[in-house]
Amino acid sequence: MKNPVQIIEPTAGKSVAVAGNNYRTIVSGKETGGKYAIIDMLVAPGGGPGPHEHPAINETFYVVDGEVEFTTETQKYTAKKGTYINIPANGPVHMFKNKSGSAARLLCTVMPSGMEEMFEQIGQPVANGEFLPLPPPPSPKQMEDLKKVFEKYGQVMHPLDYFD
């Protein structure tokens, strides 16, 4: 028997607020046997993750709307609507930030899955498309706690000033 086709409605899936952004899991690793997950990322103005890397995870982004500035150890690039970014497993330390005045939407695929579970653990449940206020920078204790969660999911967190 063949696996059935999945059709996911535009607002289906869990949405969580992570650092002021809205991340909605479209397809989780539970549905793909851990092979991949797809996350719809609404990135608020000023939002985006700090410097990080994930040695065993391939991560891709397609900019559906808006723009974000991607930074790696070797380059800085403003990714606009229609841009595709592939961060291979064992790729560089990277981050992105929405420096525009309006929300950006990214379609993120991670292979293997797991990052969506990390977002659910560190995020706060919200309605699809809802933004919570951008939180203040984490305290040293919160950074230590986040670092442990990141490590559990194959992520390496770097200091916020890593690229300065």
C-alpha positions, 0 to 999 in steps of 0.5 A: 500500500502506498503512502497517502498524499498530504494536503495541508491547509494554509493555517494548519499546523502548530504555531509558536512564538520564538524570539518575537517571530511566528514559526508554524510547522507545516510538516513535522518529522513525525509525519516524515519518519524524521527525514525532514520538516517544513516550517513557515517562518514569519519574521517580524521587523528586527527579528531573526535568530542569533548566530548558530550552526547545526553540523548534522542538519541541512537547512534551506530557506525560500524567501516567500515575501519581504527580505532578510539579511543573512550573515555567515562567517564569509558573507552578508547577503540581503535575501529578497523575495524569490531567493533560495538559500541552502545551508548544508550540513556541516555548513558555516555559522549563520544568522538572519535578521529582518532589517526591513519595516515589514514582516518577512516570510520564509519557507524553511526545510530542515533535513533531518527533522527535529528543529521544529521540536526545538521551536515547540520546546522553546517557543510559546503557542500562538495563533497562526500569524500572531506576533508577540512582542520582541522579548528582551535579550536573554539573561546569562541563565536563560542563555545557558538553558537555551544552549542546553536545549539547542545542543539536545537538537543538534544545534550550536549556539554562539554569542550574539556578538559573534559576527561583530 
